[in-house]
Amino acid sequence: MQREPSRNSFTEILLPIALIFGLILLLSINVGAGKAEVASSPLESWLKLIVGYLAAGAEIAAALVIGGAIIRGIILYLRQLFSRSKQHLNSTESIRLQLGRVLALGLEFTVASDILRTAVAPSRQDILNLGAIVLLRTLLNYFLEREIQQGEHTRSSQSETRENSYRAVASDPTSGRTKG
C-alpha cells in the first residue's frame, strides 16, 4: 500500500521536470535564421485567411471566457467581503477554485488558436514554436489542475469533518436540552 503514493509522487515530480526540459530543448533549437517564402497557391492563401479568422475567434473566445470569470470573481469577492458572514476563508477558496477552472478552459482555447495558426503549410520553425507554446501551456494547465484538485480535496475533507461534528452533536442526548 505504501508503494502507490510514492509512485504517484514520483510521477508528479517527473512529469513537470520532463515538460520543462522539453520546453528548454524546443526553445534552444534554431532552424534556419532566414525564412524563405515559398510560392503558395491561391487555395492556400484562402485557407490561411480563413484559419486566421478562426484562430482570432478562438483567442477572442479565450479572452471573453477569462475576462468574464475575472469580473464574476471580483463581484463575488466584493459581495463576500462586505457581507457579515463568517465563512470568508471558505468562500474565498471557492472563488479561487472557480477562477482556476475557467483559466484552464481559457488556456485550452489559446492552445486551439495556436494549433489553428500552424495548420496550413507550417514551416519547421512554426512547428517547433507551436510545440514550445503547447508545452508551456500544458505545464501551466497541469499545475493549475493540480492546485484545483488539492483545493477541492481540502474543501471536501473540511465539509466531511463539519458533517461528522454535526452528527456527533445531534446524536448526543445532552447537547440539545435546555433546562427551563
VMD Tcl script that draws the C-alpha trace (Angstrom):
set ca {
  {0.00 0.00 0.00}
  {2.89 2.37 0.63}
  {4.17 1.81 -2.87}
  {1.36 3.56 -4.72}
  {1.68 7.01 -3.03}
  {5.45 7.05 -3.64}
  {4.91 6.11 -7.30}
  {2.27 8.83 -7.62}
  {4.53 11.46 -6.05}
  {7.40 10.34 -8.33}
  {5.15 10.88 -11.35}
  {4.04 14.26 -10.03}
  {7.67 15.33 -9.85}
  {8.90 13.67 -13.04}
  {6.17 14.97 -15.39}
  {6.74 18.71 -14.77}
  {10.51 18.28 -14.96}
  {10.20 16.43 -18.28}
  {7.91 19.14 -19.64}
  {10.30 21.89 -18.55}
  {13.28 20.14 -20.18}
  {11.24 19.59 -23.34}
  {10.37 23.28 -23.42}
  {14.01 24.28 -22.99}
  {15.05 21.88 -25.74}
  {12.43 23.19 -28.17}
  {13.35 26.79 -27.45}
  {17.06 26.10 -27.94}
  {16.59 24.60 -31.40}
  {17.08 27.27 -34.04}
  {16.10 26.19 -37.51}
  {17.49 28.49 -40.20}
  {17.69 32.18 -39.46}
  {16.36 33.24 -42.85}
  {12.85 32.17 -43.67}
  {12.40 31.88 -47.41}
  {8.85 32.30 -48.60}
  {7.68 29.51 -50.84}
  {5.21 30.37 -53.55}
  {1.77 29.26 -52.47}
  {-1.37 28.50 -54.37}
  {-4.47 30.72 -54.24}
  {-6.28 27.98 -52.31}
  {-3.56 28.04 -49.65}
  {-3.90 31.81 -49.37}
  {-7.65 31.48 -48.82}
  {-7.14 28.71 -46.28}
  {-4.63 30.85 -44.38}
  {-7.11 33.72 -44.33}
  {-9.98 31.54 -43.07}
  {-7.82 29.78 -40.50}
  {-6.52 33.18 -39.35}
  {-10.09 34.31 -38.67}
  {-10.87 31.04 -36.85}
  {-7.73 31.42 -34.70}
  {-8.66 35.01 -33.91}
  {-12.13 33.77 -32.93}
  {-10.58 31.22 -30.56}
  {-8.43 33.94 -29.00}
  {-11.47 36.21 -28.61}
  {-13.38 33.34 -27.00}
  {-10.48 32.79 -24.57}
  {-10.40 36.48 -23.72}
  {-14.18 36.59 -23.17}
  {-14.19 33.47 -21.01}
  {-11.27 34.63 -18.86}
  {-12.49 38.24 -18.70}
  {-15.99 37.16 -17.69}
  {-14.57 34.91 -14.98}
  {-12.40 37.72 -13.63}
  {-15.35 40.10 -13.46}
  {-17.51 37.42 -11.82}
  {-14.74 36.63 -9.32}
  {-14.33 40.29 -8.40}
  {-18.08 40.71 -7.91}
  {-18.32 37.57 -5.78}
  {-15.31 38.60 -3.72}
  {-16.67 42.09 -3.10}
  {-20.08 40.66 -2.18}
  {-18.39 38.25 0.23}
  {-16.12 40.98 1.62}
  {-18.98 43.28 2.53}
  {-21.27 40.56 3.86}
  {-21.27 39.77 7.54}
  {-20.74 36.08 7.01}
  {-18.08 34.24 8.98}
  {-17.17 31.98 6.05}
  {-14.75 34.39 4.35}
  {-11.93 31.87 4.00}
  {-14.15 29.12 2.61}
  {-15.87 31.39 0.08}
  {-12.57 32.97 -0.99}
  {-11.23 29.47 -1.68}
  {-14.38 28.69 -3.67}
  {-13.95 31.82 -5.79}
  {-10.30 30.94 -6.40}
  {-11.19 27.40 -7.50}
  {-13.90 28.67 -9.87}
  {-11.45 31.14 -11.40}
  {-8.85 28.38 -11.77}
  {-11.28 26.16 -13.68}
  {-12.10 28.96 -16.09}
  {-8.42 29.83 -16.57}
  {-7.81 26.21 -17.55}
  {-10.61 26.49 -20.12}
  {-9.10 29.74 -21.42}
  {-5.73 28.03 -21.81}
  {-7.40 25.32 -23.90}
  {-8.87 27.98 -26.21}
  {-5.46 29.62 -26.66}
  {-3.81 26.27 -27.44}
  {-6.53 25.66 -30.05}
  {-5.78 29.06 -31.55}
  {-2.07 28.28 -31.79}
  {-2.78 24.93 -33.42}
  {-5.06 26.59 -35.97}
  {-2.42 29.17 -36.84}
  {0.07 26.47 -37.78}
  {-2.45 24.17 -39.52}
  {-1.92 25.47 -43.06}
  {1.55 24.89 -44.58}
  {3.65 25.29 -41.45}
  {7.41 25.58 -41.62}
  {9.64 23.52 -39.39}
  {10.23 26.56 -37.14}
  {6.46 27.13 -36.86}
  {6.02 23.55 -35.67}
  {8.84 23.92 -33.11}
  {7.35 27.19 -31.85}
  {3.94 25.53 -31.58}
  {5.49 22.66 -29.64}
  {7.13 25.07 -27.22}
  {3.92 27.05 -26.73}
  {1.81 23.92 -26.24}
  {4.35 22.51 -23.76}
  {4.38 25.74 -21.78}
  {0.60 25.96 -21.66}
  {0.33 22.26 -20.81}
  {2.70 22.83 -17.92}
  {0.63 25.77 -16.70}
  {-2.56 23.76 -17.09}
  {-1.03 20.80 -15.21}
  {-0.13 22.90 -12.18}
  {-3.47 24.71 -12.29}
  {-5.43 21.45 -12.38}
  {-3.29 20.03 -9.59}
  {-3.96 23.06 -7.40}
  {-7.70 22.86 -8.14}
  {-7.77 19.19 -7.17}
  {-5.90 19.91 -3.93}
  {-8.31 22.74 -3.11}
  {-11.35 20.58 -3.81}
  {-9.90 17.74 -1.72}
  {-9.31 20.16 1.17}
  {-12.84 21.53 0.85}
  {-14.41 18.07 0.80}
  {-12.41 16.91 3.83}
  {-13.42 20.06 5.73}
  {-17.09 19.53 4.89}
  {-16.88 15.87 5.97}
  {-15.32 16.94 9.27}
  {-18.06 19.51 9.74}
  {-20.79 16.94 8.97}
  {-19.28 14.46 11.41}
  {-19.22 17.07 14.16}
  {-22.88 17.95 13.43}
  {-23.81 14.28 13.63}
  {-21.96 13.90 16.91}
  {-23.82 16.88 18.37}
  {-27.16 15.62 17.04}
  {-26.67 12.14 18.47}
  {-25.60 13.42 21.91}
  {-28.74 13.36 24.08}
  {-27.47 16.08 26.40}
  {-26.48 18.57 23.71}
  {-29.90 19.88 22.73}
  {-31.63 20.02 26.11}
  {-32.23 23.22 27.97}
  {-33.49 23.44 31.49}
  {-36.44 25.58 32.00}
}
mol new
graphics top color blue
foreach p $ca { graphics top sphere $p radius 0.5 }
foreach p [lrange $ca 0 end-1] q [lrange $ca 1 end] { graphics top cylinder $p $q radius 0.2 }
display resetview
